[in-house]
Amino acid sequence: QGQLAESGGGLVQPGGSLRLSCAASANIFNIYRMGWYRQAPGKQREFVAQLTNSGTINYADSVKGRFTISSDSAKNTVYLEMSSLKPEDTAVYYCNVLTITNNYWGQGTQVTVSS
């Protein structure tokens, strides 16, 4: 069973930056899409950004111009560079990897934006 390992969350002041990483285990093959979702307290999980194996990138309107998704296929890793962070970006961020046969989720990493 493949696994995702997330890292990079933490506490940051408004206007600050963070970089999240998500490494897919070596037994995850034929990746079609890698992305990030988030869930704030009392709210439903929402889409943040995604990157397909053809290079198509999509962002939620709320993060466009502030967040950048990228990947390193050699490392089976997806990144989320977050800048100009706002208190409303506070949430648990989940990595998601979609393959031909499976849909994987990470355990989540907490991002808190507060002064």
ABEGO torsion letter per residue (X at the ends): XBBBBBBGBEBBBBGBBBBBBBBBBAABBGBABBBBBBBBBGBBBBBABBBBAAGBBBBBAAABGABBBBBBAAAGBBBBBBBGBBAAABBBBBBBBBBAABBBBBAEBBBBBBX
